[in-house]
Amino acid sequence: MREPRRSTAYRPPLLLALALSAAIIQPLDLQAQRNRDRWQRVPDILVAMAIGEGSYVADVGAGDGYFVEYLSDEVGSSGRVFAVDISERALSNLRRLVDNDDLDNVDVVRGELDDPNLPSEALDAILVVNAYHEMTEHEAMLAAMLDALKPGGRLVMLDHVPSDDDESRTEQTESHDISIDIAEEELQAAGFEILERHEEFTGNRSQQWMLVARR
């Protein structure tokens, strides 16, 4: 006996629930992406990095890869992006992003606590967003990033504005933020020249400062 023919509109309850869930989640994810694009000021960050077609750049502390695709588009097929992280979860997500989106100009790099494992004097710019406060070996990391930049190469750094600038560095980093004054002093001590200082680069959605420095 033949099984009754099902309508093309029929879906088992589980599949219907999954389809509805996807229909709801996808627009929400897209809206969240658009919201972040707006408050994160990505075009201004790319301008600060002074990069373009053929540039070699790194995103140190790349995390979920939010900036990786923007950097990949900016440097083009003749450029290179090094997406660096120390978290195995982040590295897995970055590799998946590279594979799924065919980002042929992106290398995923496993960094270390004291070394981002970047090639010496090869990069036009390095981006560090909301990761500097996590760098327990910040002096070694700054020295390594300085070495990775070409002469004149830029380091663009953004991080969370602390609720209390008077707290010690340790107290601030335990709260996952760090003041622009501390970061600027440490960059200068490492040999960087400060080009720009923005104490309130992003606003209410996520308060971040930005420093633009040069080797």
LUMSE-403716 format. One record per atom (N, C-alpha, C): x, y, z; residue number from 1. Coordinates in Angstrom, 3 decimals. Layout:
// LUMSE-403716
X,Y,Z,NUM
...
//
This chain:
// LUMSE-403716
0.841,-1.194,0.000,1
0.000,0.000,0.000,1
0.879,1.248,0.000,1
0.571,2.169,-0.905,2
1.400,3.359,-1.032,2
1.114,4.329,0.104,2
2.195,4.975,0.559,3
2.059,5.987,1.604,3
1.355,7.207,1.037,3
0.440,7.823,1.790,4
-0.267,9.007,1.294,4
0.718,10.089,0.893,4
0.411,10.715,-0.245,5
1.262,11.802,-0.720,5
1.071,13.031,0.161,5
2.187,13.610,0.620,6
2.098,14.759,1.494,6
2.100,16.044,0.681,6
1.404,16.996,1.191,7
1.407,18.312,0.579,7
2.811,18.900,0.651,7
3.171,19.687,-0.336,8
4.489,20.341,-0.311,8
4.604,21.309,0.855,8
3.465,21.677,1.430,9
3.492,22.599,2.576,9
3.695,21.861,3.882,9
3.584,20.525,3.854,10
3.696,19.764,5.103,10
5.133,19.703,5.586,10
5.294,19.896,6.880,11
6.590,19.701,7.513,11
6.356,19.039,8.858,11
7.155,18.020,9.190,12
7.050,17.443,10.526,12
7.230,18.522,11.566,12
6.615,18.362,12.737,13
6.666,19.407,13.770,13
8.071,19.887,14.098,13
9.057,18.965,14.205,14
10.416,19.370,14.561,14
11.024,20.233,13.468,14
10.869,19.810,12.195,15
11.430,20.587,11.099,15
10.763,21.953,10.993,15
9.463,21.987,11.254,16
8.754,23.264,11.214,16
9.273,24.207,12.295,16
9.523,23.652,13.473,17
10.046,24.471,14.574,17
11.425,25.006,14.243,17
12.274,24.158,13.646,18
13.619,24.598,13.274,18
13.564,25.681,12.205,18
12.655,25.505,11.251,19
12.536,26.496,10.183,19
12.082,27.838,10.730,19
11.117,27.808,11.624,20
10.635,29.047,12.233,20
11.725,29.709,13.057,20
12.487,28.864,13.790,21
13.580,29.392,14.603,21
14.609,30.088,13.728,21
14.973,29.455,12.605,22
15.958,30.049,11.697,22
15.447,31.358,11.109,22
14.138,31.379,10.787,23
13.564,32.586,10.210,23
13.598,33.745,11.184,23
13.492,33.422,12.475,24
13.530,34.474,13.498,24
14.958,34.898,13.794,24
15.866,33.910,13.945,25
17.237,34.193,14.363,25
18.022,34.938,13.289,25
17.859,34.551,12.026,26
18.675,35.151,10.977,26
18.500,36.668,10.886,26
17.242,37.191,10.858,27
17.101,38.650,10.832,27
17.667,39.315,12.071,27
17.525,38.645,13.242,28
18.062,39.212,14.469,28
19.578,39.299,14.393,28
20.231,38.240,13.858,29
21.683,38.251,13.707,29
22.111,39.347,12.735,29
21.352,39.498,11.649,30
21.670,40.523,10.660,30
21.523,41.915,11.263,30
20.478,42.095,12.065,31
20.274,43.391,12.698,31
21.388,43.694,13.693,31
21.805,42.662,14.456,32
22.903,42.853,15.405,32
24.187,43.240,14.681,32
24.421,42.601,13.526,33
25.598,42.925,12.707,33
25.543,44.378,12.247,33
24.378,44.792,11.769,34
24.232,46.171,11.296,34
24.415,47.168,12.437,34
23.870,46.809,13.597,35
24.024,47.697,14.755,35
25.492,47.862,15.113,35
26.223,46.745,15.129,36
27.635,46.841,15.479,36
28.406,47.605,14.403,36
28.087,47.349,13.143,37
28.745,48.096,12.067,37
28.610,49.603,12.290,37
27.450,49.987,12.797,38
27.167,51.408,12.978,38
27.974,51.998,14.137,38
27.882,51.351,15.325,39
28.554,51.967,16.479,39
30.046,51.690,16.523,39
30.523,50.631,15.857,40
31.936,50.289,15.915,40
32.794,51.195,15.043,40
32.179,51.888,14.082,41
32.870,52.847,13.221,41
33.993,52.174,12.414,41
33.632,51.066,11.785,42
34.617,50.293,11.025,42
35.328,51.121,9.953,42
34.609,51.922,9.143,43
35.321,52.712,8.116,43
36.394,53.622,8.709,43
36.112,54.208,9.868,44
37.092,55.085,10.499,44
38.315,54.301,10.991,44
38.084,53.081,11.440,45
39.193,52.231,11.880,45
40.089,51.875,10.695,45
39.472,51.535,9.570,46
40.252,51.190,8.384,46
41.057,52.382,7.885,46
40.475,53.571,7.955,47
41.207,54.785,7.582,47
42.403,54.983,8.503,47
42.196,54.771,9.804,48
43.279,54.935,10.777,48
44.414,53.952,10.529,48
44.087,52.768,10.007,49
45.115,51.770,9.726,49
45.934,52.127,8.498,49
45.404,53.010,7.637,50
46.113,53.463,6.427,50
46.511,52.286,5.543,50
45.551,51.412,5.251,51
45.824,50.228,4.441,51
44.987,50.262,3.173,51
45.310,49.370,2.251,52
44.575,49.273,0.995,52
44.982,48.020,0.254,52
44.699,47.980,-1.019,53
45.033,46.821,-1.857,53
46.511,46.475,-1.727,53
46.771,45.203,-1.394,54
48.141,44.722,-1.294,54
48.769,44.848,0.090,54
48.071,45.455,1.041,55
48.631,45.607,2.386,55
48.678,44.274,3.121,55
49.654,44.158,4.019,56
49.763,43.020,4.922,56
49.398,43.509,6.322,56
48.380,42.869,6.912,57
47.862,43.340,8.197,57
47.626,42.167,9.138,57
47.471,42.482,10.425,58
47.150,41.466,11.416,58
46.042,41.975,12.319,58
45.170,41.059,12.706,59
44.165,41.307,13.737,59
44.573,40.443,14.926,59
45.154,41.073,15.944,60
45.664,40.325,17.101,60
44.579,40.300,18.173,60
44.160,39.083,18.524,61
42.983,38.917,19.371,61
41.742,38.957,18.502,61
41.792,38.217,17.397,62
40.747,38.306,16.372,62
39.396,37.788,16.830,62
39.367,36.921,17.846,63
38.099,36.469,18.426,63
37.196,35.786,17.421,63
35.984,36.331,17.259,64
35.007,35.712,16.362,64
35.215,36.092,14.905,64
36.221,36.932,14.632,65
36.542,37.279,13.257,65
35.744,38.434,12.694,65
35.128,39.224,13.570,66
34.301,40.342,13.099,66
35.062,41.250,12.130,66
36.317,41.595,12.470,67
37.088,42.504,11.627,67
37.791,41.786,10.471,67
37.916,40.476,10.557,68
38.717,39.738,9.575,68
38.171,39.907,8.172,68
36.857,39.806,8.022,69
36.270,39.940,6.683,69
36.460,41.349,6.127,69
36.322,42.353,6.973,70
36.549,43.727,6.524,70
37.993,43.910,6.061,70
38.922,43.379,6.842,71
40.336,43.498,6.479,71
40.640,42.734,5.198,71
40.042,41.554,5.061,72
40.231,40.746,3.860,72
39.780,41.510,2.617,72
38.624,42.148,2.698,73
38.127,42.940,1.566,73
39.037,44.135,1.296,73
39.528,44.761,2.363,74
40.312,45.989,2.212,74
41.658,45.722,1.526,74
42.314,44.616,1.859,75
43.657,44.375,1.319,75
43.625,43.634,-0.014,75
42.495,43.008,-0.336,76
42.338,42.369,-1.634,76
43.166,41.105,-1.813,76
43.124,40.591,-3.028,77
43.772,39.308,-3.313,77
45.292,39.382,-3.248,77
45.862,40.566,-3.426,78
47.314,40.703,-3.369,78
47.822,41.018,-1.964,78
46.908,41.190,-1.024,79
47.287,41.457,0.361,79
47.168,40.210,1.219,79
47.420,40.386,2.519,80
47.380,39.240,3.432,80
46.878,39.692,4.797,80
46.050,38.861,5.411,81
45.535,39.119,6.754,81
45.950,37.973,7.667,81
46.564,38.303,8.790,82
46.917,37.306,9.808,82
45.941,37.462,10.967,82
45.072,36.466,11.143,83
44.080,36.480,12.215,83
44.641,35.699,13.392,83
44.988,36.407,14.457,84
45.740,35.816,15.575,84
44.863,35.695,16.817,84
44.939,34.541,17.457,85
44.294,34.367,18.762,85
44.996,33.230,19.495,85
44.760,33.162,20.812,86
45.358,32.083,21.599,86
44.310,31.068,22.040,86
43.036,31.417,21.906,87
41.946,30.542,22.318,87
41.672,29.495,21.246,87
41.622,28.228,21.642,88
41.342,27.167,20.685,88
39.944,27.338,20.091,88
39.007,27.759,20.919,89
37.642,27.990,20.418,89
37.642,29.089,19.360,89
38.341,30.194,19.642,90
38.413,31.282,18.671,90
39.102,30.829,17.393,90
40.182,30.072,17.525,91
40.908,29.595,16.347,91
40.026,28.694,15.478,91
39.239,27.829,16.117,92
38.323,26.958,15.370,92
37.286,27.776,14.623,92
36.745,28.791,15.306,93
35.746,29.657,14.664,93
36.356,30.436,13.496,93
37.585,30.896,13.670,94
38.258,31.639,12.608,94
38.513,30.744,11.391,94
38.964,29.526,11.639,95
39.198,28.595,10.523,95
37.892,28.307,9.786,95
36.807,28.149,10.537,96
35.497,27.896,9.917,96
35.071,29.096,9.072,96
35.295,30.298,9.593,97
34.957,31.515,8.847,97
35.751,31.594,7.546,97
37.038,31.318,7.627,98
37.902,31.368,6.444,98
37.444,30.359,5.397,98
37.109,29.152,5.855,99
36.667,28.102,4.925,99
35.304,28.428,4.323,99
34.357,28.808,5.178,100
32.987,29.044,4.706,100
32.892,30.227,3.756,100
33.688,31.257,3.993,101
33.612,32.468,3.183,101
34.716,32.568,2.132,101
35.493,31.480,1.997,102
36.561,31.438,0.977,102
37.491,32.642,1.073,102
37.961,32.893,2.274,103
38.874,34.018,2.491,103
40.300,33.548,2.219,103
40.661,33.512,0.938,104
41.935,32.940,0.530,104
43.141,33.779,0.955,104
42.908,35.016,1.330,105
44.020,35.885,1.725,105
44.163,36.001,3.246,105
43.563,35.077,3.981,106
43.613,35.101,5.450,106
44.332,33.873,5.978,106
45.311,34.093,6.860,107
45.981,33.017,7.582,107
45.564,33.072,9.044,107
45.118,31.952,9.583,108
44.784,31.868,11.004,108
46.048,31.463,11.760,108
46.417,32.256,12.770,109
47.687,32.069,13.477,109
47.422,31.838,14.962,109
48.015,30.776,15.487,110
47.941,30.531,16.929,110
49.001,31.381,17.631,110
48.558,32.345,18.401,111
49.481,33.172,19.156,111
49.817,32.558,20.500,111
50.745,33.185,21.188,112
51.120,32.786,22.539,112
50.941,33.977,23.468,112
51.015,33.730,24.762,113
50.797,34.801,25.724,113
51.779,35.949,25.543,113
52.989,35.631,25.069,114
54.021,36.667,24.934,114
54.474,36.885,23.501,114
53.750,36.293,22.535,115
54.202,36.400,21.142,115
53.036,36.116,20.192,115
52.691,37.065,19.319,116
51.617,36.807,18.351,116
52.065,35.961,17.162,116
53.351,35.621,17.114,117
53.890,34.767,16.045,117
53.642,35.356,14.650,117
54.061,36.604,14.508,118
53.942,37.302,13.232,118
55.313,37.450,12.574,118
55.350,37.515,11.248,119
56.635,37.675,10.564,119
57.268,39.031,10.865,119
58.582,39.061,10.919,120
59.314,40.275,11.275,120
59.297,41.297,10.140,120
59.014,42.554,10.494,121
59.051,43.691,9.571,121
58.282,43.412,8.276,121
57.115,42.796,8.406,122
56.336,42.399,7.224,122
54.990,43.106,7.113,122
54.533,43.736,8.189,123
53.153,44.225,8.225,123
53.057,45.740,8.059,123
51.996,46.139,7.367,124
51.700,47.562,7.222,124
50.881,48.085,8.391,124
50.126,47.195,9.033,125
49.297,47.634,10.162,125
48.891,46.436,11.014,125
48.671,46.716,12.298,126
48.159,45.731,13.240,126
46.962,46.344,13.943,126
45.899,45.556,14.071,127
44.683,45.977,14.771,127
44.533,45.150,16.048,127
44.264,45.835,17.165,128
44.017,45.158,18.450,128
42.761,45.781,19.048,128
41.654,45.025,19.058,129
40.382,45.554,19.545,129
39.921,44.748,20.763,129
39.773,45.438,21.877,130
39.277,44.831,23.123,130
40.081,43.601,23.540,130
41.367,43.627,23.245,131
42.223,42.494,23.588,131
43.443,42.911,24.400,131
43.825,44.176,24.345,132
45.051,44.587,25.026,132
44.954,44.372,26.529,132
43.788,44.621,27.105,133
43.640,44.444,28.551,133
43.793,42.978,28.970,133
43.656,42.061,28.014,134
43.801,40.634,28.309,134
45.249,40.161,28.203,134
46.129,41.007,27.707,135
47.516,40.592,27.457,135
48.328,40.707,28.740,135
48.476,39.589,29.422,136
49.210,39.579,30.696,136
50.690,39.857,30.487,136
51.218,39.490,29.321,137
52.621,39.759,28.991,137
52.680,40.905,27.982,137
52.106,42.043,28.373,138
51.918,43.130,27.412,138
53.233,43.718,26.907,138
54.267,43.736,27.739,139
55.549,44.297,27.278,139
56.132,43.448,26.157,139
56.107,42.129,26.334,140
56.619,41.225,25.297,140
55.752,41.294,24.041,140
54.444,41.409,24.224,141
53.546,41.487,23.072,141
53.778,42.770,22.282,141
53.947,43.878,22.974,142
54.201,45.136,22.273,142
55.526,45.086,21.524,142
56.540,44.483,22.146,143
57.841,44.359,21.481,143
57.719,43.503,20.214,143
56.941,42.429,20.302,144
56.765,41.545,19.150,144
55.974,42.229,18.040,144
54.960,43.003,18.409,145
54.174,43.708,17.399,145
54.987,44.822,16.746,145
55.811,45.494,17.535,146
56.694,46.517,16.970,146
57.631,45.887,15.949,146
58.172,44.724,16.274,147
59.084,44.021,15.368,147
58.369,43.569,14.096,147
57.075,43.219,14.205,148
56.335,42.712,13.048,148
55.988,43.807,12.046,148
55.975,45.058,12.497,149
55.610,46.160,11.617,149
56.791,46.611,10.764,149
56.496,47.007,9.538,150
57.491,47.685,8.725,150
57.761,49.061,9.337,150
58.899,49.667,9.053,151
59.100,51.053,9.495,151
57.954,51.931,8.978,151
57.329,52.680,9.876,152
56.182,53.487,9.508,152
54.857,52.757,9.612,152
54.894,51.424,9.862,153
53.664,50.650,10.016,153
52.883,51.077,11.243,153
51.575,50.890,11.191,154
50.702,51.406,12.244,154
50.133,50.319,13.153,154
49.983,50.678,14.413,155
49.249,49.880,15.394,155
48.011,50.673,15.787,155
46.844,50.107,15.516,156
45.581,50.740,15.898,156
44.972,49.901,17.014,156
44.765,50.538,18.148,157
44.322,49.830,19.345,157
43.055,50.462,19.899,157
42.052,49.624,20.156,158
40.834,50.057,20.821,158
40.608,49.193,22.049,158
40.085,49.799,23.112,159
39.751,49.015,24.296,159
38.676,49.737,25.100,159
38.132,49.021,26.070,160
37.032,49.544,26.870,160
37.493,50.655,27.803,160
36.691,51.703,27.885,161
36.941,52.790,28.830,161
36.617,52.293,30.236,161
37.569,52.395,31.187,162
37.298,51.907,32.542,162
36.323,52.816,33.283,162
35.626,52.238,34.239,163
34.696,53.036,35.041,163
35.441,53.940,36.014,163
36.683,53.562,36.354,164
37.473,54.360,37.301,164
38.922,54.409,36.820,164
39.329,55.546,36.285,165
40.701,55.700,35.783,165
41.743,55.641,36.883,165
41.323,55.857,38.121,166
42.270,55.898,39.237,166
42.632,54.519,39.756,166
41.925,53.489,39.312,167
42.266,52.135,39.727,167
43.614,51.730,39.139,167
44.265,50.773,39.790,168
45.546,50.275,39.289,168
45.336,49.515,37.988,168
46.442,49.277,37.276,169
46.340,48.514,36.028,169
45.720,47.142,36.287,169
46.147,46.489,37.353,170
45.619,45.158,37.683,170
44.128,45.215,37.947,170
43.689,46.212,38.699,171
42.263,46.333,38.996,171
41.458,46.586,37.733,171
41.989,47.397,36.845,172
41.283,47.674,35.593,172
41.182,46.428,34.728,172
42.283,45.732,34.548,173
42.259,44.557,33.670,173
41.403,43.436,34.242,173
41.296,43.365,35.552,174
40.394,42.376,36.149,174
38.940,42.684,35.804,174
38.656,43.951,35.519,175
37.314,44.357,35.097,175
37.183,44.353,33.573,175
38.210,43.840,32.889,176
38.235,43.722,31.422,176
38.180,45.080,30.729,176
38.959,46.017,31.258,177
39.136,47.298,30.593,177
40.497,47.865,30.980,177
40.859,48.987,30.361,178
42.137,49.623,30.666,178
42.070,51.068,30.165,178
42.693,51.969,30.891,179
42.599,53.379,30.526,179
43.511,53.690,29.338,179
43.124,54.696,28.597,180
43.912,55.136,27.453,180
45.257,55.696,27.905,180
45.307,56.286,29.103,181
46.568,56.840,29.618,181
47.603,55.739,29.846,181
47.162,54.632,30.461,182
48.078,53.515,30.711,182
48.561,52.935,29.381,182
47.642,52.701,28.456,183
48.014,52.120,27.163,183
48.969,53.035,26.407,183
48.699,54.324,26.403,184
49.559,55.261,25.686,184
50.969,55.263,26.277,184
51.058,55.267,27.586,185
52.370,55.248,28.240,185
53.136,53.986,27.886,185
52.441,52.848,27.860,186
53.107,51.577,27.569,186
53.524,51.482,26.103,186
52.725,52.026,25.207,187
53.105,52.033,23.791,187
54.340,52.900,23.566,187
54.382,54.046,24.200,188
55.547,54.924,24.050,188
56.799,54.272,24.631,188
56.644,53.605,25.776,189
57.783,52.923,26.394,189
58.307,51.802,25.506,189
57.404,51.209,24.705,190
57.798,50.107,23.813,190
58.459,50.609,22.536,190
58.407,51.928,22.295,191
59.055,52.485,21.116,191
58.116,52.979,20.040,191
56.801,52.990,20.320,192
55.831,53.484,19.356,192
55.703,55.006,19.446,192
55.409,55.611,18.310,193
55.080,57.037,18.252,193
53.563,57.170,18.178,193
52.971,57.928,19.073,194
51.526,58.113,19.080,194
51.145,59.153,18.028,194
50.238,58.766,17.124,195
49.768,59.657,16.071,195
48.411,60.271,16.388,195
47.515,59.466,16.953,196
46.164,59.937,17.265,196
45.723,59.365,18.611,196
44.908,60.152,19.299,197
44.349,59.732,20.586,197
42.877,60.141,20.615,197
41.997,59.145,20.762,198
40.554,59.399,20.819,198
40.016,58.781,22.116,198
39.730,59.624,23.078,199
39.318,59.125,24.392,199
37.924,58.516,24.368,199
37.070,58.970,23.470,200
35.716,58.419,23.353,200
35.445,58.130,21.878,200
36.068,57.077,21.385,201
35.940,56.758,19.964,201
34.554,56.210,19.647,201
34.044,55.317,20.493,202
32.670,54.831,20.332,202
31.851,55.298,21.530,202
30.527,55.372,21.327,203
29.669,55.993,22.329,203
28.953,55.039,23.258,203
27.660,55.268,23.428,204
26.895,54.624,24.489,204
26.799,53.109,24.346,204
26.756,52.611,23.110,205
26.572,51.164,22.908,205
27.723,50.375,23.526,205
28.923,50.839,23.356,206
30.111,50.223,23.951,206
31.207,51.277,23.969,206
31.487,51.828,25.117,207
32.438,52.926,25.194,207
33.870,52.419,25.036,207
34.502,52.872,23.969,208
35.865,52.465,23.669,208
36.700,53.687,23.319,208
37.964,53.640,23.707,209
38.924,54.637,23.246,209
39.718,54.045,22.075,209
40.451,54.903,21.363,210
41.299,54.410,20.282,210
42.616,55.171,20.281,210
43.699,54.443,20.130,211
45.025,55.000,19.922,211
45.548,54.553,18.559,211
46.158,55.469,17.841,212
46.817,55.140,16.574,212
48.298,55.452,16.782,212
49.138,54.426,16.617,213
50.579,54.587,16.845,213
51.334,54.097,15.614,213
52.613,54.468,15.569,214
53.445,54.119,14.414,214
54.813,53.661,14.875,214
55.340,52.665,14.135,215
56.714,52.250,14.390,215
57.666,53.313,13.845,215
//
